[in-house]
Every structure is written in C-alpha cells, then in structure tokens.
Amino acid sequence: MTMLTVRKQHGAYVLDSGAGPRAWLRTTGWTWRCGEIRTDAGLWTVEPTDRRRIGVTARAEHGAAVRLDPSRSHVPGPGGVTRWAPGRCGGELVRDGHRLAVRLPGRPAGGPIRVDVTGEWAELDLVALTACFALLTRRRQRTLIMMAVISTAGRGPVS
C-alpha cells in the first residue's frame, strides 16, 4: 500500500508522495464549483456533474478522463467496473480489487488529506486529486448551506 498526502500550500492543494510535490489542485472560485488539476500529463478542468455535487468530472480539451459518480464512474487505464463511494469525511474508489481511499481531516483546515492506494492505477495523480475535489466540493456546499441557514435564523420573525 502507498500513502499519499495532499496539503494546502499557497492557495492550492499539493499532492506529495514523500519525494516532493507531484501535482496540484486549485479552485477557480470561492464556492468550489470548478477547479483545475495540474499533473505531468497536463491541465485538467474539474467540476461537479450535478447540483448536489455527488458526481464530478476531470476533463481536458479532448474530453472527460475521470468521472466519479456512485452510479457510473470511469478512470483511465484497463480494468472492469469502477465503483465510487463518497462519504462525509472520505471516499473510496475500487476497481478489480485495487483501492484508492481518501480521508479528509476532521475540520476543514485541520491538516492534510490522506490518500491510501492499493494496487496499480493509471494516471494516479489525476484520479487522486479528482477524488479529493469531489469530497472537498461537497464539504464546501454543506458549509455554505449551514451559513445560509444560520444567517436567516438569526434574523428572527419578521413583523
């Protein structure tokens, strides 16, 4: 098993394997509705596929390379069906016995994101950072909803 970490540095989330930075994820807006992933293979645009932000895609000019969705996922490389299971503080991607598990810190700014990798994955950096974006965009949406509810609840009854 390989363990990767993703740390926030200078406004970006940087993927590190212990040998130095490998790739990064940067959002293009404060709502986390869209982002960019840079790997050795190029630049990818990453965004949710639905309003609830359960599914995400990472795409370049030539089309989607990664699609993470509980009902239909796709990642680069050969293999069978890919299953994506997002949760509140983490998610898991499984294909042919290979596993990529992402664990968010307990608090939004509470430390690095942990990525445990079992088996071989094509375009590992892209797949790992897409999974991180999928979980972080859902966390941001929950935070924004909570802020909206709290701000309207604090106003009290209208007379």
N, C-alpha and C positions, 0 to 999 in steps of 0.2 A: 504494500500500500504506500502511496505517495501522499504527502500532506503539502498543500499549497496554502499560502495566506494572501489575503487581499487587504491592503492598508490604505487609508486615506492619506494622500500626500499632495499638497499644493492644489487642491480642488479636484483631484482625480482619485480614482480607486486603482491602485497599482498591484498587479499580480506578481508575487515573488515566490520563488521556489527555494530560497536559501542561497542561490548563486547570483542574486541580483534581480532587478526588475526585468520582467519578460514582456508584459503587455499592460494596457491601462483601459479604464472605463471612465468616461466623463459625461455628465448630463449636459443637455443643452438648454435646460430651463429649470427653475426652482421647483416645479411640480413633478419632476421626474417623468414627464410624459414622453420624452425622447432622449436618446443618448448616442454616444459614439464609442466604439471599441477599436483600439489600435493594436494590431498584432504584427508579427513579422510578415504575415501574408497580406496585410493591407489595412484599410479603414472600413469599418462596418457601421451602419446605422442600426440602432436597436430601438424598438418601440413596442408597446402593448398592442395586442390584436383586438382587444375588446374593452368596453367601459369599465369592467370590474378588474381589469389588469391581471387576469388569470393566465392568459397566454401572451407570449412575446415572440418577436422575430428579430433576427440579426440578418441584415441584407447589405449587399454591395450593389454596384450598378447592374450586375448580371443576374440578380435575383436573390431569393432567400437562401441562406446557407444553414441557418439554425432556426428551428421552430420548436418552442417549448409550450406544450398545451396538454392538459391531462387527457384529452380525448384523441389527439393526433399530434405526435411530436416527430421531428426529423432532425438528425445531426449528421455531419459529414462522415464519410467512411462506410465500409461494408458492414453488414450485420442485419439482424432481424428487427423486430418491432422495438421502438424506443418508448419507454414509459417515464413521464414526468409527474412527480407528486409533490406539489408545493405545500408548505405548511406555514404556520405563523412565524416561526423563528428559523426555519430551514426548509430545505427541499432535497429531493433525491431523484436522480436520473439513472435509469437502469436499462441496459441492452445486452442481451446474450451473456448474462452473468457478470458483466462489467458494471461498476457502480461509481457514480460521482455524487457525493453527498456534500451539500453546502449548509453551513451553520452560521447564522447571523449572531452577533453579540446581543446580550440581553437588552441593552439600551442602544438607541440609535447612534450615539457617539461613544460606545462603550468598549471599543477595541477592534482588533482585526476580524475579518471574516475568515472562517476556516473551511477549506475545501479538501475533502478526503477522496482520493482517486484510487480505485481498484481496477486493474486491467488496462488495456490499451484503448485510447480514444484519439481519433483523428482530429486535428485542429483543437487540441485540448485547451489552449488559452482562450480561444473564441467561445467554446462551449462553456467553460467555467465562468467566464465573465458575463455571458448571456444569462446563465442561471443566477448569478449574483444580481444582475439588473432586474430579473423577474421578481426576485424576493424584495429587493430594495424599493422598486416602484410600488409594490403592494403596501409595503410599510409606510411609504410617503403618503399614499392615498388614505390609509387609515388615520394617519396623523392629521391630515388636512380635514377629514370628516370630523374628527374629535374636536379640532379647533373651531370649526363652524358651529357645532352643537353647543360647545361651551360659550361661544360669543353670543349666540341667540338666547341661551338660557339665562345669561347674566343680565339681560335687559329687563326681565320681569314682565308682568302683564301690561298690556297697552290699554290706556284709559281713554 
